Amino acid sequence: MSQGPENPYDPYQPQGGQPEGGQPGGQPGGQPGGQPYGTPPPAYGQPQQPYGQPGGYGHPQPYPGYPGVMPMGMPGAPYGVHPVTGIPYSDKQKVIAGLLQILVPFGIGRYYVGDNGIGTAQLLVTILTCGVGALWPVIDGILMLATDSKDANGLMLR
């Protein structure tokens, strides 16, 4: 017993209109959008329409963080970028700056990162207080090691 093209359950026969079951798709139990069950997927290598975009693939938006900040791998950030803030890393190292502040408490670590004003202030306070003011550079060195510090240009110490 052969059924002809009027078979409502044949997925390869085009169906039109609203079926008696009241479901869209041209057949009872059909998929929304007029695609019947059993429709083969697109061939390998053909782009599919992404969800939520009207046509084609969209381009990723630039990083909305700090202006002028280049993402990792770009020429403006040769040492990479901080994973949370997106600020590029400096060529200066946090460990060296912190240890210089702690071991040589004359503001040498601040000179290393380029903060000449604070380095000079720490040097003068240490000399004028006969060494008592050396507590400031030591505490500053500990804070450099414990937090995300920046150099004089505003770049994160690596």
MDTraj code that builds the backbone (N, CA, C; nanometers):
import mdtraj as md
import numpy as np

residues = "MET SER GLN GLY PRO GLU ASN PRO TYR ASP PRO TYR GLN PRO GLN GLY GLY GLN PRO GLU GLY GLY GLN PRO GLY GLY GLN PRO GLY GLY GLN PRO GLY GLY GLN PRO TYR GLY THR PRO PRO PRO ALA TYR GLY GLN PRO GLN GLN PRO TYR GLY GLN PRO GLY GLY TYR GLY HIS PRO GLN PRO TYR PRO GLY TYR PRO GLY VAL MET PRO MET GLY MET PRO GLY ALA PRO TYR GLY VAL HIS PRO VAL THR GLY ILE PRO TYR SER ASP LYS GLN LYS VAL ILE ALA GLY LEU LEU GLN ILE LEU VAL PRO PHE GLY ILE GLY ARG TYR TYR VAL GLY ASP ASN GLY ILE GLY THR ALA GLN LEU LEU VAL THR ILE LEU THR CYS GLY VAL GLY ALA LEU TRP PRO VAL ILE ASP GLY ILE LEU MET LEU ALA THR ASP SER LYS ASP ALA ASN GLY LEU MET LEU ARG".split()
xyz = np.array([
    [0.0841, -0.1154, 0.0000],
    [0.0000, 0.0000, 0.0000],
    [0.0905, 0.1242, 0.0000],
    [0.0889, 0.1959, -0.1050],
    [0.1780, 0.3090, -0.1229],
    [0.1011, 0.4389, -0.1041],
    [0.1593, 0.5254, -0.0274],
    [0.0967, 0.6566, -0.0081],
    [0.1645, 0.7554, -0.1012],
    [0.0898, 0.8441, -0.1555],
    [0.1407, 0.9402, -0.2516],
    [0.1940, 1.0649, -0.1831],
    [0.2092, 1.1723, -0.2589],
    [0.2645, 1.2956, -0.2051],
    [0.1786, 1.3619, -0.1006],
    [0.0553, 1.3142, -0.0818],
    [-0.0307, 1.3752, 0.0179],
    [-0.0059, 1.3234, 0.1587],
    [0.0979, 1.2411, 0.1793],
    [0.1305, 1.1879, 0.3104],
    [0.1743, 1.3030, 0.4021],
    [0.1010, 1.3358, 0.5084],
    [0.1376, 1.4493, 0.5940],
    [0.2580, 1.4213, 0.6823],
    [0.3033, 1.2976, 0.6927],
    [0.4147, 1.2652, 0.7817],
    [0.5450, 1.2447, 0.7070],
    [0.5484, 1.2629, 0.5777],
    [0.6694, 1.2472, 0.4986],
    [0.7519, 1.3755, 0.5105],
    [0.8729, 1.3707, 0.5715],
    [0.9490, 1.4939, 0.5939],
    [1.0072, 1.5521, 0.4665],
    [1.0133, 1.4757, 0.3592],
    [1.0741, 1.5258, 0.2371],
    [0.9736, 1.5843, 0.1402],
    [0.8469, 1.5809, 0.1754],
    [0.7439, 1.6427, 0.0939],
    [0.7161, 1.7818, 0.1482],
    [0.7163, 1.8845, 0.0636],
    [0.6849, 2.0193, 0.1143],
    [0.5413, 2.0251, 0.1605],
    [0.5228, 2.0846, 0.2740],
    [0.3908, 2.0997, 0.3329],
    [0.3626, 2.2482, 0.3440],
    [0.2443, 2.2886, 0.3192],
    [0.2137, 2.4302, 0.3267],
    [0.1013, 2.4553, 0.4242],
    [0.0985, 2.5767, 0.4711],
    [-0.0117, 2.6175, 0.5571],
    [-0.0008, 2.5641, 0.6971],
    [-0.1057, 2.5809, 0.7720],
    [-0.1129, 2.5373, 0.9110],
    [-0.1765, 2.3990, 0.9127],
    [-0.1104, 2.2970, 0.9715],
    [-0.1698, 2.1633, 0.9764],
    [-0.2861, 2.1595, 1.0743],
    [-0.3532, 2.0471, 1.0710],
    [-0.4698, 2.0317, 1.1569],
    [-0.4318, 2.0286, 1.3042],
    [-0.3103, 1.9864, 1.3354],
    [-0.2672, 1.9790, 1.4744],
    [-0.2454, 2.1161, 1.5350],
    [-0.2376, 2.2207, 1.4530],
    [-0.2224, 2.3556, 1.5051],
    [-0.0787, 2.3940, 1.5340],
    [0.0190, 2.3134, 1.4914],
    [0.1592, 2.3471, 1.5177],
    [0.2214, 2.4036, 1.3911],
    [0.3061, 2.5043, 1.4038],
    [0.3703, 2.5605, 1.2853],
    [0.4707, 2.4619, 1.2296],
    [0.5058, 2.4838, 1.1040],
    [0.6076, 2.4009, 1.0438],
    [0.5539, 2.3184, 0.9311],
    [0.4295, 2.3229, 0.9047],
    [0.3758, 2.2549, 0.7908],
    [0.3412, 2.1100, 0.8148],
    [0.3615, 2.0577, 0.9308],
    [0.3274, 1.9195, 0.9591],
    [0.3043, 1.9042, 1.1084],
    [0.2301, 1.8036, 1.1476],
    [0.2128, 1.7830, 1.2914],
    [0.3469, 1.7524, 1.3567],
    [0.3790, 1.8252, 1.4623],
    [0.5055, 1.8021, 1.5333],
    [0.6231, 1.8656, 1.4623],
    [0.5999, 1.9541, 1.3669],
    [0.7085, 2.0145, 1.2911],
    [0.7865, 2.1148, 1.3739],
    [0.9031, 2.1514, 1.3242],
    [0.9867, 2.2484, 1.3920],
    [0.9409, 2.3884, 1.3550],
    [0.9559, 2.4861, 1.4435],
    [0.9218, 2.6242, 1.4094],
    [1.0089, 2.6722, 1.2947],
    [0.9529, 2.7556, 1.2130],
    [1.0295, 2.8113, 1.1037],
    [1.0111, 2.7352, 0.9745],
    [0.9245, 2.6385, 0.9684],
    [0.8961, 2.5682, 0.8461],
    [0.9938, 2.4573, 0.8143],
    [1.0878, 2.4239, 0.9003],
    [1.1825, 2.3169, 0.8762],
    [1.1222, 2.1860, 0.9255],
    [1.0920, 2.0919, 0.8383],
    [1.0367, 1.9653, 0.8839],
    [1.1446, 1.8788, 0.9481],
    [1.1015, 1.7843, 1.0280],
    [1.1965, 1.6906, 1.0875],
    [1.2639, 1.6139, 0.9764],
    [1.3902, 1.5858, 0.9946],
    [1.4644, 1.5089, 0.8970],
    [1.5355, 1.5951, 0.7951],
    [1.5269, 1.7271, 0.8055],
    [1.5984, 1.8138, 0.7128],
    [1.7468, 1.8026, 0.7428],
    [1.8272, 1.7731, 0.6423],
    [1.9700, 1.7561, 0.6691],
    [2.0337, 1.8880, 0.7104],
    [2.1349, 1.8824, 0.7965],
    [2.2044, 2.0043, 0.8380],
    [2.2853, 2.0598, 0.7211],
    [2.3343, 2.1855, 0.7325],
    [2.4174, 2.2414, 0.6260],
    [2.5436, 2.1586, 0.6076],
    [2.5970, 2.1612, 0.4875],
    [2.7174, 2.0847, 0.4571],
    [2.8342, 2.1337, 0.5422],
    [2.9334, 2.0471, 0.5603],
    [3.0503, 2.0807, 0.6408],
    [3.1229, 2.1986, 0.5776],
    [3.1566, 2.2957, 0.6570],
    [3.2303, 2.4117, 0.6116],
    [3.1414, 2.5299, 0.5784],
    [3.0115, 2.5086, 0.5674],
    [2.9225, 2.6203, 0.5418],
    [2.8883, 2.6878, 0.6737],
    [2.8962, 2.8217, 0.6779],
    [2.8657, 2.8899, 0.8045],
    [2.7174, 2.8796, 0.8370],
    [2.6909, 2.8661, 0.9645],
    [2.5539, 2.8635, 1.0121],
    [2.5199, 3.0000, 1.0680],
    [2.3924, 3.0306, 1.0710],
    [2.3468, 3.1575, 1.1255],
    [2.3580, 3.1536, 1.2774],
    [2.4392, 3.2404, 1.3412],
    [2.4491, 3.2387, 1.4876],
    [2.3210, 3.2924, 1.5508],
    [2.2941, 3.2474, 1.6713],
    [2.1746, 3.2907, 1.7422],
    [2.1848, 3.4381, 1.7786],
    [2.0782, 3.5091, 1.7623],
    [2.0708, 3.6470, 1.8078],
    [2.1310, 3.7487, 1.7136],
    [2.1879, 3.7052, 1.6000],
    [2.2450, 3.8004, 1.5064],
    [2.1683, 3.7895, 1.3752],
    [2.1254, 3.9006, 1.3183],
    [2.0410, 3.8939, 1.2012],
    [2.1121, 3.8428, 1.0762],
    [2.2373, 3.8740, 1.0567],
    [2.3039, 3.8277, 0.9353],
    [2.4525, 3.8139, 0.9553],
    [2.5068, 3.6981, 0.9247],
    [2.6509, 3.6762, 0.9304],
    [2.7056, 3.6776, 1.0716],
    [2.8346, 3.6642, 1.0791],
    [2.9029, 3.6650, 1.2076],
    [2.9422, 3.8077, 1.2420],
    [2.9228, 3.8435, 1.3664],
    [2.9607, 3.9770, 1.4118],
    [3.1076, 3.9821, 1.4478],
    [3.1615, 4.1011, 1.4523],
    [3.3000, 4.1182, 1.4930],
    [3.3034, 4.1469, 1.6418],
    [3.4056, 4.0948, 1.7139],
    [3.4126, 4.1227, 1.8578],
    [3.4355, 4.2705, 1.8825],
    [3.3741, 4.3179, 1.9864],
    [3.3865, 4.4582, 2.0221],
    [3.5207, 4.4814, 2.0910],
    [3.5803, 4.6005, 2.0781],
    [3.7058, 4.6278, 2.1487],
    [3.6841, 4.6290, 2.2986],
    [3.7930, 4.6120, 2.3716],
    [3.7844, 4.6057, 2.5168],
    [3.7298, 4.7373, 2.5701],
    [3.6204, 4.7333, 2.6484],
    [3.5595, 4.8580, 2.6930],
    [3.6276, 4.9193, 2.8143],
    [3.7428, 4.8683, 2.8530],
    [3.8095, 4.9154, 2.9746],
    [3.8748, 5.0507, 2.9573],
    [4.0012, 5.0564, 2.9771],
    [4.0743, 5.1813, 2.9770],
    [4.1015, 5.2282, 2.8344],
    [4.0892, 5.3593, 2.8079],
    [4.1171, 5.4084, 2.6728],
    [4.2647, 5.3942, 2.6400],
    [4.2926, 5.3549, 2.5202],
    [4.4302, 5.3388, 2.4757],
    [4.4936, 5.2087, 2.5176],
    [4.4207, 5.1193, 2.5830],
    [4.4762, 4.9930, 2.6279],
    [4.4628, 4.8918, 2.5155],
    [4.5724, 4.8302, 2.4807],
    [4.5719, 4.7292, 2.3760],
    [4.5512, 4.5915, 2.4390],
    [4.4758, 4.5026, 2.3745],
    [4.4619, 4.3687, 2.4284],
    [4.5916, 4.2905, 2.4157],
    [4.5984, 4.1755, 2.4847],
    [4.7196, 4.0958, 2.4879],
    [4.7599, 4.0555, 2.3462],
    [4.8881, 4.0589, 2.3199],
    [4.9392, 4.0208, 2.1904],
    [4.9521, 4.1383, 2.0941],
    [4.9113, 4.2544, 2.1346],
    [4.9204, 4.3711, 2.0487],
    [5.0553, 4.4398, 2.0717],
    [5.1014, 4.5187, 1.9746],
    [5.2320, 4.5833, 1.9886],
    [5.2424, 4.6790, 2.1069],
    [5.1317, 4.7366, 2.1528],
    [5.1358, 4.8302, 2.2643],
    [5.1477, 4.7633, 2.3996],
    [5.1391, 4.6307, 2.4058],
    [5.1463, 4.5581, 2.5324],
    [5.2405, 4.4389, 2.5171],
    [5.3722, 4.4632, 2.5087],
    [5.4639, 4.3513, 2.4840],
    [5.4728, 4.2525, 2.6004],
    [5.4363, 4.2935, 2.7215],
    [5.4428, 4.2042, 2.8363],
    [5.3055, 4.1498, 2.8734],
    [5.2032, 4.1773, 2.7919],
    [5.0680, 4.1300, 2.8201],
    [4.9885, 4.2330, 2.8981],
    [4.8665, 4.1934, 2.9349],
    [4.7782, 4.2819, 3.0094],
    [4.7304, 4.2127, 3.1355],
    [4.6941, 4.2925, 3.2348],
    [4.6408, 4.2392, 3.3603],
    [4.5075, 4.1716, 3.3297],
    [4.4845, 4.0475, 3.3798],
    [4.3631, 3.9750, 3.3425],
    [4.2334, 4.0364, 3.3923],
    [4.2362, 4.1134, 3.4983],
    [4.1130, 4.1703, 3.5532],
    [4.0886, 4.3112, 3.5005],
    [4.1886, 4.3965, 3.5086],
    [4.1694, 4.5363, 3.4711],
    [4.1967, 4.5632, 3.3242],
    [4.2786, 4.4817, 3.2600],
    [4.3128, 4.5042, 3.1206],
    [4.4225, 4.6060, 3.1005],
    [4.4847, 4.6529, 3.2085],
    [4.5946, 4.7492, 3.1977],
    [4.7208, 4.6727, 3.1557],
    [4.7958, 4.7244, 3.0573],
    [4.9177, 4.6543, 3.0147],
    [5.0209, 4.6488, 3.1270],
    [5.1011, 4.5427, 3.1237],
    [5.2078, 4.5275, 3.2219],
    [5.3264, 4.6155, 3.1848],
    [5.3958, 4.6637, 3.2870],
    [5.5156, 4.7445, 3.2715],
    [5.6356, 4.6542, 3.2468],
    [5.7453, 4.7153, 3.2034],
    [5.8689, 4.6391, 3.1910],
    [5.9384, 4.6240, 3.3258],
    [5.8880, 4.6907, 3.4290],
    [5.9431, 4.6809, 3.5646],
    [5.8766, 4.5662, 3.6401],
    [5.9512, 4.5081, 3.7353],
    [5.8986, 4.3941, 3.8112],
    [5.8645, 4.4363, 3.9539],
    [5.7531, 4.3828, 4.0014],
    [5.7036, 4.4148, 4.1350],
    [5.7975, 4.3635, 4.2435],
    [5.8540, 4.2461, 4.2237],
    [5.9409, 4.1854, 4.3259],
    [6.0680, 4.2680, 4.3437],
    [6.1260, 4.3115, 4.2334],
    [6.2486, 4.3909, 4.2435],
    [6.2202, 4.5242, 4.3120],
    [6.1114, 4.5906, 4.2736],
    [6.0775, 4.7193, 4.3350],
    [6.0496, 4.7038, 4.4843],
    [5.9754, 4.6019, 4.5237],
    [5.9433, 4.5814, 4.6650],
    [6.0651, 4.5472, 4.7477],
    [6.1525, 4.4613, 4.6952],
    [6.2735, 4.4249, 4.7704],
    [6.3704, 4.5425, 4.7809],
    [6.3792, 4.6248, 4.6771],
    [6.4628, 4.7443, 4.6875],
    [6.4105, 4.8388, 4.7948],
    [6.2798, 4.8531, 4.8049],
    [6.2202, 4.9390, 4.9070],
    [6.2470, 4.8853, 5.0475],
    [6.2406, 4.7535, 5.0630],
    [6.2581, 4.6942, 5.1966],
    [6.4051, 4.6874, 5.2361],
    [6.4912, 4.6418, 5.1443],
    [6.6321, 4.6181, 5.1792],
    [6.7167, 4.7453, 5.1755],
    [6.6822, 4.8413, 5.0909],
    [6.7545, 4.9679, 5.0835],
    [6.6509, 5.0779, 5.1065],
    [6.6165, 5.1060, 5.2317],
    [6.5020, 5.1936, 5.2605],
    [6.5316, 5.3437, 5.2430],
    [6.5749, 5.3794, 5.1233],
    [6.5965, 5.5201, 5.0904],
    [6.5109, 5.5624, 4.9715],
    [6.4069, 5.4867, 4.9390],
    [6.3217, 5.5185, 4.8258],
    [6.3753, 5.4689, 4.6930],
    [6.4715, 5.3773, 4.6973],
    [6.5345, 5.3288, 4.5746],
    [6.4332, 5.2531, 4.4873],
    [6.3415, 5.1816, 4.5477],
    [6.2391, 5.1093, 4.4715],
    [6.1477, 5.2033, 4.3951],
    [6.1221, 5.3198, 4.4527],
    [6.0393, 5.4191, 4.3843],
    [6.1150, 5.4808, 4.2660],
    [6.2462, 5.4998, 4.2814],
    [6.3253, 5.5448, 4.1683],
    [6.3240, 5.4393, 4.0575],
    [6.3257, 5.3129, 4.0941],
    [6.3253, 5.2027, 3.9977],
    [6.1983, 5.2043, 3.9124],
    [6.0819, 5.2274, 3.9733],
    [5.9572, 5.2270, 3.8966],
    [5.9287, 5.3620, 3.8314],
    [6.0095, 5.4630, 3.8573],
    [5.9939, 5.5915, 3.7914],
    [5.9235, 5.6976, 3.8730],
    [5.8868, 5.6697, 3.9972],
    [5.8232, 5.7688, 4.0845],
    [5.9325, 5.8483, 4.1559],
    [5.9942, 5.9406, 4.0833],
    [6.1081, 6.0153, 4.1380],
    [6.0669, 6.1092, 4.2502],
    [5.9477, 6.1638, 4.2453],
    [5.9022, 6.2554, 4.3507],
    [5.8868, 6.1843, 4.4838],
    [5.8209, 6.0697, 4.4836],
    [5.8033, 5.9940, 4.6088],
    [5.9368, 5.9376, 4.6558],
    [6.0201, 5.8941, 4.5602],
    [6.1526, 5.8432, 4.5974],
    [6.2372, 5.9492, 4.6651],
    [6.2328, 6.0717, 4.6138],
    [6.3076, 6.1817, 4.6750],
    [6.2517, 6.2156, 4.8130],
    [6.1197, 6.2140, 4.8260],
    [6.0583, 6.2425, 4.9564],
    [6.0974, 6.1362, 5.0591],
    [6.0970, 6.0093, 5.0200],
    [6.1358, 5.9032, 5.1127],
    [6.2834, 5.9146, 5.1501],
    [6.3676, 5.9515, 5.0546],
    [6.5102, 5.9696, 5.0827],
    [6.5311, 6.0835, 5.1820],
    [6.4657, 6.1977, 5.1605],
    [6.4829, 6.3121, 5.2504],
    [6.4272, 6.2841, 5.3894],
    [6.3120, 6.2179, 5.3990],
    [6.2542, 6.1865, 5.5305],
    [6.3453, 6.0910, 5.6062],
    [6.4036, 5.9942, 5.5373],
    [6.4926, 5.8981, 5.6038],
    [6.6189, 5.9683, 5.6537],
    [6.6748, 6.0579, 5.5747],
    [6.7977, 6.1272, 5.6151],
    [6.7692, 6.2292, 5.7252],
    [6.6626, 6.3090, 5.7106],
    [6.6346, 6.4149, 5.8075],
    [6.5892, 6.3619, 5.9434],
    [6.5352, 6.2404, 5.9489],
    [6.4913, 6.1841, 6.0772],
    [6.5942, 6.0877, 6.1338],
    [6.7146, 6.0891, 6.0784],
    [6.8243, 6.0028, 6.1249],
    [6.7860, 5.8544, 6.1213],
    [6.7147, 5.8151, 6.0162],
    [6.6829, 5.6740, 5.9978],
    [6.5474, 5.6313, 6.0480],
    [6.4809, 5.7106, 6.1318],
    [6.3493, 5.6730, 6.1832],
    [6.2467, 5.6735, 6.0692],
    [6.2632, 5.7644, 5.9745],
    [6.1708, 5.7733, 5.8620],
    [6.1853, 5.6607, 5.7621],
    [6.2819, 5.5696, 5.7855],
    [6.3001, 5.4549, 5.6961],
    [6.1836, 5.3565, 5.7064],
    [6.0994, 5.3782, 5.8055],
    [5.9810, 5.2924, 5.8183],
    [5.8858, 5.3136, 5.7009],
    [5.8802, 5.4347, 5.6490],
    [5.7921, 5.4633, 5.5355],
    [5.8296, 5.3800, 5.4121],
    [5.9556, 5.3795, 5.3656],
    [5.9888, 5.2964, 5.2491],
    [5.9690, 5.1472, 5.2738],
    [5.9906, 5.1009, 5.3969],
    [5.9719, 4.9583, 5.4256],
    [5.8240, 4.9211, 5.4115],
    [5.7376, 5.0019, 5.4708],
    [5.5935, 4.9750, 5.4589],
    [5.5500, 4.9883, 5.3124],
    [5.6050, 5.0854, 5.2417],
    [5.5727, 5.1026, 5.1004],
    [5.6175, 4.9813, 5.0187],
    [5.7313, 4.9245, 5.0509],
    [5.7780, 4.8040, 4.9812],
    [5.6885, 4.6840, 5.0065],
    [5.6413, 4.6704, 5.1308],
    [5.5490, 4.5603, 5.1616],
    [5.4186, 4.5781, 5.0837],
    [5.3692, 4.7012, 5.0773],
    [5.2467, 4.7277, 5.0006],
    [5.2675, 4.7036, 4.8514],
    [5.3854, 4.7336, 4.8006],
    [5.4144, 4.7057, 4.6595],
    [5.4075, 4.5566, 4.6302],
    [5.4593, 4.4783, 4.7215],
    [5.4584, 4.3332, 4.7013],
    [5.3197, 4.2727, 4.7199],
    [5.2407, 4.3300, 4.8070],
    [5.1124, 4.2694, 4.8418],
    [4.9971, 4.3133, 4.7514],
    [5.0100, 4.4243, 4.6813],
    [4.8990, 4.4758, 4.6003],
    [4.9396, 4.4851, 4.4540],
    [4.8425, 4.5197, 4.3709],
    [4.8697, 4.5443, 4.2296],
    [4.9193, 4.6869, 4.2148],
    [5.0510, 4.7027, 4.2133],
    [5.1118, 4.8350, 4.2067],
    [5.1317, 4.8766, 4.0617],
    [5.1454, 5.0075, 4.0418],
    [5.1675, 5.0625, 3.9089],
    [5.2963, 5.1425, 3.9076],
    [5.3541, 5.1570, 3.7884],
    [5.4734, 5.2386, 3.7756],
    [5.4320, 5.3833, 3.7504],
    [5.5289, 5.4693, 3.7175],
    [5.5006, 5.6121, 3.7006],
    [5.4119, 5.6388, 3.5784],
    [5.4102, 5.5481, 3.4807],
    [5.3265, 5.5646, 3.3624],
    [5.1869, 5.5068, 3.3780],
    [5.1555, 5.4508, 3.4939],
    [5.0248, 5.3928, 3.5167],
    [5.0111, 5.2491, 3.4701],
    [5.1213, 5.1847, 3.4335],
    [5.1183, 5.0453, 3.3913],
    [5.1385, 4.9540, 3.5112],
    [5.0742, 4.8381, 3.5074],
    [5.0842, 4.7421, 3.6179],
    [5.2237, 4.6817, 3.6236],
    [5.2793, 4.6722, 3.7464],
    [5.4074, 4.6041, 3.7642],
    [5.3853, 4.4551, 3.7469],
    [5.4752, 4.3874, 3.6768],
    [5.4565, 4.2446, 3.6561],
    [5.5220, 4.1637, 3.7634],
])
top = md.Topology()
chain = top.add_chain()
for i, resn in enumerate(residues, 1):
    res = top.add_residue(resn, chain, resSeq=i)
    for name in ("N", "CA", "C"):
        top.add_atom(name, md.element.get_by_symbol(name[0]), res)
traj = md.Trajectory(xyz[None], top)
